[in-house]
Amino acid sequence: MLDVIGKVLVEMSKQLMLMKESVEQGHAKQAGVQAHKIRGAVGNIGSLALQEIAHAMEQAGKAEEINLLRTLMPEMEKQFELLKQLMEASEP
C-alpha cells in the first residue's frame, strides 16, 4: 500500500510543478488541466482538503481566472506538503 501511495505522491509532485509553472506563465487552462489530474490522483488516497483545492483550481482554470489560480496556488502547495508529511510519517 505504501508503495502505491509513494508513486501517487511522486506523480502528484510532478503535476504540481507543472501546474505552478502554468500559473506563473499565465496559462490558466493548462493549470486547470493539471489540477484535474491532481484531483483524480488524490481521490485515490482520500485527501479531501487537497481534492477540494484541486477542484477549485480546476474550475478556475476552465474559467480562465488566472488571478484566482495565483491566489489558490499557495494553499495547493500547503495541502500537498501536509499530505506528503503525513504519508512519510506513516511509513514504517
C-alpha positions as CSV (number, residue, x, y, z in Angstrom):
1,M,0.0,0.0,0.0
2,L,2.8,2.4,0.9
3,D,4.4,1.7,-2.5
4,V,1.2,2.9,-4.2
5,I,1.0,6.0,-2.1
6,G,4.6,6.8,-2.8
7,K,4.0,6.5,-6.5
8,V,1.0,8.8,-6.2
9,L,3.0,11.4,-4.3
10,V,5.8,11.3,-6.9
11,E,3.3,11.8,-9.7
12,M,1.4,14.5,-7.9
13,S,4.6,16.3,-7.2
14,K,5.3,16.4,-11.0
15,Q,1.8,17.6,-11.7
16,L,2.0,20.2,-9.0
17,M,5.3,21.5,-10.5
18,L,3.7,21.7,-14.0
19,M,0.6,23.4,-12.6
20,K,2.8,26.0,-10.8
21,E,4.7,26.7,-14.0
22,S,1.4,27.1,-15.9
23,V,0.1,29.6,-13.2
24,E,3.3,31.6,-13.2
25,Q,3.2,31.8,-17.0
26,G,-0.4,32.8,-17.1
27,H,-1.7,29.7,-18.7
28,A,-5.0,29.2,-16.8
29,K,-6.5,26.4,-18.9
30,Q,-3.3,24.3,-18.7
31,A,-3.2,24.9,-14.9
32,G,-6.8,23.7,-14.7
33,V,-5.8,20.5,-16.6
34,Q,-3.0,19.8,-14.1
35,A,-5.4,20.5,-11.2
36,H,-7.8,17.9,-12.7
37,K,-5.0,15.3,-12.8
38,I,-4.1,16.1,-9.2
39,R,-7.7,15.9,-8.1
40,G,-8.0,12.5,-9.6
41,A,-4.8,11.2,-8.0
42,V,-5.8,12.4,-4.5
43,G,-9.2,10.9,-4.9
44,N,-7.4,7.5,-4.8
45,I,-5.8,8.2,-1.4
46,G,-8.6,10.2,0.2
47,S,-7.2,13.6,0.9
48,L,-10.4,15.7,1.0
49,A,-8.7,19.1,1.6
50,L,-6.3,18.6,-1.3
51,Q,-9.1,17.3,-3.5
52,E,-11.2,20.4,-2.7
53,I,-8.5,22.9,-3.6
54,A,-7.7,21.0,-6.7
55,H,-11.3,21.1,-7.7
56,A,-11.4,24.9,-7.1
57,M,-8.3,25.3,-9.2
58,E,-9.7,23.1,-12.0
59,Q,-12.8,25.3,-12.2
60,A,-10.7,28.5,-12.1
61,G,-8.6,27.1,-15.0
62,K,-11.7,26.3,-17.0
63,A,-13.0,29.9,-16.4
64,E,-9.5,31.3,-17.3
65,E,-9.4,33.1,-13.9
66,I,-5.6,33.3,-13.7
67,N,-5.7,35.7,-10.7
68,L,-7.8,33.2,-8.7
69,L,-5.3,30.4,-9.7
70,R,-2.5,32.6,-8.4
71,T,-4.4,33.1,-5.1
72,L,-5.1,29.4,-4.7
73,M,-1.6,28.1,-5.6
74,P,-0.1,28.6,-2.1
75,E,-2.9,26.7,-0.5
76,M,-2.5,23.9,-3.0
77,E,1.2,23.7,-2.2
78,K,0.5,23.8,1.6
79,Q,-2.1,21.0,1.4
80,F,0.2,18.9,-0.7
81,E,3.1,19.3,1.8
82,L,0.8,18.4,4.6
83,L,-0.3,15.2,2.8
84,K,3.3,14.4,2.0
85,Q,4.4,14.8,5.6
86,L,1.5,12.6,6.8
87,M,2.3,9.9,4.3
88,E,6.0,10.0,5.1
89,A,5.3,9.8,8.8
90,S,3.2,6.7,8.4
91,E,6.0,4.8,6.7
92,P,7.5,2.0,8.9
